[in-house]
Structure formats: structure tokens, C-alpha cells
Amino acid sequence: MIQKKICLVGAFATGKTSLVTRFVHSIFSEKYHTTVGVKIDKKTIHLKDNTLNLILWDLYGEDEFQKVRMSYLRGSSGYILVVDGTRRNTLDKAFYLQTKVEETLGKIPFILVLNKCDLTDEWEIEDIEIEAVTQKGWTAIKTSARSGQGVEEIFQTLANKILIDRC
């Protein structure tokens, strides 16, 4: 069995914990719980001829008062940049965090997740902005932790990228 550490990073309240909870336990809660430090979960997935044990590090959200400790990222095989589609400024924070993570770890596989796509009336990120990041070679996936849309896809896609990167 292959074990891989994956970190979820992003601004506060983007849905990192909800995405992990949906993926690992298939549930969604309306209650907001601030992550203090880091919350670690595990899930085993089967991909091609491989069994992967994903160790998911849900890092507390970065805001103006608290910076993500880059030391939490050590040993990561990949990461998920989580953006709240209803808050445009979280995309800018994701760009900043991607640069910081790359400075810390070098180039490793990652996925840009545009969460809360079920809240279409409140959506603030334009399709042209999403196209711009995909033209840079980034993988961007719209998700909803509430409905489950795209959640399996982000972890499967990142696991595939990690396996390809490792070969």
C-alpha cells in the first residue's frame, strides 16, 4: 500500500473541513467549526492497480491574523487549494498560498478547488478567471461539499497526478 500526505490550504471558511468530511465520511454539516491548527483524516482509495492510503491534513484557514505554518506542509505529496466561489478574495489568497507552498516544497501536484458551486446566486468568480488558471496548466474543479458534486473527483484527480509524478 502506498501512503501519501495531502494538505488542504486556503483562506478561512472556504470549506476545507467540509470537503474532507464529505470525502471521508460522506456527510455534510451546516455547522461551521473553525479548524485550530491541523485536523488529520485518512481514507484508502483504489486507483488503477494501486491502493493508496491518503493522509489528509486539513490546515486552518489563513486570514489577516493567522498565517499558515509552512512546516505543516513538509512531507506532502500534493495539496488542494480551496477557494470559496462566493468570495472573490479567496481566489487571490489561493494565488498567494500557491506561491508560498511552491517556495516551501517546490513543484508538487495540486488542484485548485472552487467550492460552494451550489450557491450559484452568490457566485463571485467569473468563468474567464477559471479559464485563466487552466491556461497556466492548473487543474481547477468546481465542487460542493453540501451536495457532494466534484468531491470524489478532486481527490481521485490529485491521487492520479501524484502517482504519475512518482513514476
Secondary structure as UniProt FT lines:
FT   STRAND          2..11
FT   TURN            12..13
FT   HELIX           16..25
FT   STRAND          38..47
FT   TURN            48..49
FT   STRAND          50..59
FT   HELIX           70..73
FT   TURN            74..75
FT   STRAND          76..84
FT   TURN            85..86
FT   HELIX           89..105
FT   STRAND          110..115
FT   TURN            117..118
FT   HELIX           120..122
FT   HELIX           127..135
FT   TURN            136..137
FT   STRAND          140..142
FT   TURN            145..147
FT   TURN            149..150
FT   HELIX           151..166
//
